[in-house]
Amino acid sequence: MKPPWRSSLLADKGVIALFVFSARRWYRRAAFMILLVLATFVMYNGCRVLGQWIVPSDPYRVPQGAALKVFGSSSYAVHEPTFADRLRLFYWYGE
């Protein structure tokens, strides 16, 4: 005689269908997911705050004091760079 907890379909294939739900395992999974979400949230906001702290408030403002803008055209340039020089610098800096 077959035990009452075995179904005839599963018993014919030799499989016992017992589903055991472990409360400890689900608690650990839930705690892991909560900690993962919390750590992700803290890292994202930490990087965002750090990025805002590093970037100047207005990077395009006029320099003050003895500062100079170095990306403008100068009147005392020795020679105008050729296309090959500009291309070489482009690949050298990787821009």
C-alpha contacts under 8 A as a table, 3 or more apart, distances in Angstrom:
res1	aa1	res2	aa2	distance
2	K	6	R	7.01
3	P	6	R	5.84
4	P	7	S	7.60
6	R	10	L	7.03
6	R	11	A	6.17
6	R	16	I	6.69
6	R	17	A	7.32
7	S	10	L	5.46
7	S	11	A	5.90
8	S	11	A	5.07
8	S	12	D	6.14
9	L	12	D	5.48
9	L	13	K	6.90
10	L	13	K	5.30
10	L	14	G	6.29
10	L	15	V	5.23
10	L	16	I	6.41
10	L	17	A	7.17
11	A	14	G	5.01
11	A	15	V	5.87
11	A	16	I	6.72
12	D	15	V	7.74
22	S	25	R	5.31
22	S	26	W	6.46
23	A	26	W	5.22
23	A	27	Y	6.01
24	R	27	Y	5.00
24	R	28	R	6.13
25	R	28	R	5.17
25	R	29	R	6.23
26	W	29	R	5.01
26	W	30	A	6.06
27	Y	30	A	5.13
27	Y	31	A	6.04
28	R	31	A	5.05
28	R	32	F	6.01
29	R	32	F	5.06
29	R	33	M	6.18
30	A	33	M	5.13
30	A	34	I	6.15
31	A	34	I	5.12
31	A	35	L	6.11
32	F	35	L	5.13
32	F	36	L	6.01
33	M	36	L	4.99
33	M	37	V	6.16
34	I	37	V	5.24
34	I	38	L	6.09
35	L	38	L	5.00
35	L	39	A	5.96
36	L	39	A	5.19
36	L	40	T	6.06
37	V	40	T	5.11
37	V	41	F	6.10
38	L	41	F	5.11
38	L	42	V	6.19
39	A	42	V	5.12
39	A	43	M	6.08
40	T	43	M	5.19
40	T	44	Y	6.04
41	F	44	Y	5.25
41	F	45	N	6.17
42	V	45	N	5.35
42	V	46	G	5.85
43	M	46	G	4.99
43	M	47	C	6.07
44	Y	47	C	5.32
44	Y	48	R	6.20
45	N	48	R	4.91
45	N	49	V	6.09
46	G	49	V	5.22
46	G	50	L	6.08
47	C	50	L	5.01
47	C	51	G	5.99
48	R	51	G	5.09
48	R	52	Q	6.27
49	V	52	Q	5.13
49	V	53	W	6.16
50	L	53	W	5.03
50	L	54	I	6.24
51	G	54	I	5.21
51	G	55	V	6.26
52	Q	55	V	5.47
52	Q	56	P	7.97
53	W	56	P	7.54
55	V	59	P	7.90
56	P	59	P	5.65
58	D	61	R	5.76
63	P	67	A	5.56
63	P	68	L	6.41
63	P	69	K	6.95
64	Q	67	A	5.90
69	K	72	G	6.44
74	S	77	A	5.87
77	A	80	E	7.19
81	P	85	D	5.79
81	P	86	R	6.44
82	T	85	D	5.17
82	T	86	R	6.29
83	F	86	R	5.12
83	F	87	L	6.09
84	A	87	L	5.02
84	A	88	R	6.03
85	D	88	R	5.07
85	D	89	L	6.19
86	R	89	L	5.14
86	R	90	F	6.10
87	L	90	F	4.92
87	L	91	Y	6.36
88	R	91	Y	5.34
88	R	92	W	5.97
89	L	92	W	4.83
89	L	93	Y	6.03
90	F	93	Y	5.56
90	F	94	G	6.00
90	F	95	E	5.89
91	Y	94	G	4.88
91	Y	95	E	6.88
